[in-house]
Amino acid sequence: MQIEIDGQSFDLNYMLFSKSKLIRVANIAKELERDAVSMFKTREERDRALTSLCKLNRKVEEILHDES
């Protein structure tokens, strides 16, 4: 199904697919956040989760602030 926004045509199915990807990314971030502070994880696992969470956050910020 095609929709038109500001004179541009978009495939609604593609947009919904993208929405599911965003939900998946949010769930991954939530898991990383939980692992980064979990007392049931080793220090190494917590550090790895925190590093991954920081990388993910930087990429999201790049996308949100992309001016192109």
C-alpha positions as protocol buffer text, in pm:
chain_id: "A"
residue {
  index: 1
  type: MET
  ca { x: 0 y: 0 z: 0 }
}
residue {
  index: 2
  type: GLN
  ca { x: 135 y: 340 z: -100 }
}
residue {
  index: 3
  type: ILE
  ca { x: 82 y: 657 z: 103 }
}
residue {
  index: 4
  type: GLU
  ca { x: 175 y: 1013 z: 17 }
}
residue {
  index: 5
  type: ILE
  ca { x: 332 y: 1256 z: 262 }
}
residue {
  index: 6
  type: ASP
  ca { x: 437 y: 1607 z: 155 }
}
residue {
  index: 7
  type: GLY
  ca { x: 430 y: 1503 z: -208 }
}
residue {
  index: 8
  type: GLN
  ca { x: 650 y: 1197 z: -152 }
}
residue {
  index: 9
  type: SER
  ca { x: 521 y: 844 z: -196 }
}
residue {
  index: 10
  type: PHE
  ca { x: 606 y: 577 z: 63 }
}
residue {
  index: 11
  type: ASP
  ca { x: 539 y: 203 z: 76 }
}
residue {
  index: 12
  type: LEU
  ca { x: 347 y: 147 z: 399 }
}
residue {
  index: 13
  type: ASN
  ca { x: 462 y: -216 z: 423 }
}
residue {
  index: 14
  type: TYR
  ca { x: 826 y: -103 z: 418 }
}
residue {
  index: 15
  type: MET
  ca { x: 757 y: 155 z: 688 }
}
residue {
  index: 16
  type: LEU
  ca { x: 591 y: -107 z: 910 }
}
residue {
  index: 17
  type: PHE
  ca { x: 888 y: -336 z: 857 }
}
residue {
  index: 18
  type: SER
  ca { x: 1112 y: -52 z: 970 }
}
residue {
  index: 19
  type: LYS
  ca { x: 893 y: -4 z: 1277 }
}
residue {
  index: 20
  type: SER
  ca { x: 948 y: -367 z: 1376 }
}
residue {
  index: 21
  type: LYS
  ca { x: 1324 y: -315 z: 1339 }
}
residue {
  index: 22
  type: LEU
  ca { x: 1308 y: -13 z: 1569 }
}
residue {
  index: 23
  type: ILE
  ca { x: 1120 y: -216 z: 1829 }
}
residue {
  index: 24
  type: ARG
  ca { x: 1385 y: -486 z: 1803 }
}
residue {
  index: 25
  type: VAL
  ca { x: 1663 y: -230 z: 1854 }
}
residue {
  index: 26
  type: ALA
  ca { x: 1480 y: -93 z: 2159 }
}
residue {
  index: 27
  type: ASN
  ca { x: 1451 y: -443 z: 2304 }
}
residue {
  index: 28
  type: ILE
  ca { x: 1822 y: -506 z: 2247 }
}
residue {
  index: 29
  type: ALA
  ca { x: 1904 y: -178 z: 2423 }
}
residue {
  index: 30
  type: LYS
  ca { x: 1682 y: -275 z: 2715 }
}
residue {
  index: 31
  type: GLU
  ca { x: 1859 y: -613 z: 2745 }
}
residue {
  index: 32
  type: LEU
  ca { x: 2201 y: -446 z: 2732 }
}
residue {
  index: 33
  type: GLU
  ca { x: 2097 y: -197 z: 2998 }
}
residue {
  index: 34
  type: ARG
  ca { x: 1978 y: -478 z: 3224 }
}
residue {
  index: 35
  type: ASP
  ca { x: 2299 y: -678 z: 3167 }
}
residue {
  index: 36
  type: ALA
  ca { x: 2518 y: -373 z: 3233 }
}
residue {
  index: 37
  type: VAL
  ca { x: 2390 y: -342 z: 3590 }
}
residue {
  index: 38
  type: SER
  ca { x: 2308 y: -705 z: 3674 }
}
residue {
  index: 39
  type: MET
  ca { x: 2480 y: -849 z: 3979 }
}
residue {
  index: 40
  type: PHE
  ca { x: 2433 y: -1191 z: 3816 }
}
residue {
  index: 41
  type: LYS
  ca { x: 2677 y: -1100 z: 3536 }
}
residue {
  index: 42
  type: THR
  ca { x: 3053 y: -1100 z: 3562 }
}
residue {
  index: 43
  type: ARG
  ca { x: 3238 y: -770 z: 3548 }
}
residue {
  index: 44
  type: GLU
  ca { x: 3353 y: -860 z: 3198 }
}
residue {
  index: 45
  type: GLU
  ca { x: 2994 y: -928 z: 3083 }
}
residue {
  index: 46
  type: ARG
  ca { x: 2874 y: -601 z: 3238 }
}
residue {
  index: 47
  type: ASP
  ca { x: 3157 y: -408 z: 3071 }
}
residue {
  index: 48
  type: ARG
  ca { x: 3081 y: -571 z: 2736 }
}
residue {
  index: 49
  type: ALA
  ca { x: 2710 y: -486 z: 2769 }
}
residue {
  index: 50
  type: LEU
  ca { x: 2790 y: -126 z: 2864 }
}
residue {
  index: 51
  type: THR
  ca { x: 3030 y: -89 z: 2571 }
}
residue {
  index: 52
  type: SER
  ca { x: 2769 y: -227 z: 2331 }
}
residue {
  index: 53
  type: LEU
  ca { x: 2503 y: 2 z: 2475 }
}
residue {
  index: 54
  type: CYS
  ca { x: 2728 y: 305 z: 2426 }
}
residue {
  index: 55
  type: LYS
  ca { x: 2800 y: 204 z: 2065 }
}
residue {
  index: 56
  type: LEU
  ca { x: 2430 y: 158 z: 1998 }
}
residue {
  index: 57
  type: ASN
  ca { x: 2349 y: 494 z: 2154 }
}
residue {
  index: 58
  type: ARG
  ca { x: 2614 y: 671 z: 1942 }
}
residue {
  index: 59
  type: LYS
  ca { x: 2473 y: 518 z: 1622 }
}
residue {
  index: 60
  type: VAL
  ca { x: 2119 y: 618 z: 1713 }
}
residue {
  index: 61
  type: GLU
  ca { x: 2235 y: 973 z: 1790 }
}
residue {
  index: 62
  type: GLU
  ca { x: 2413 y: 987 z: 1453 }
}
residue {
  index: 63
  type: ILE
  ca { x: 2093 y: 884 z: 1276 }
}
residue {
  index: 64
  type: LEU
  ca { x: 1876 y: 1127 z: 1472 }
}
residue {
  index: 65
  type: HIS
  ca { x: 2109 y: 1420 z: 1410 }
}
residue {
  index: 66
  type: ASP
  ca { x: 2190 y: 1341 z: 1046 }
}
residue {
  index: 67
  type: GLU
  ca { x: 2118 y: 1654 z: 844 }
}
residue {
  index: 68
  type: SER
  ca { x: 2100 y: 1488 z: 502 }
}
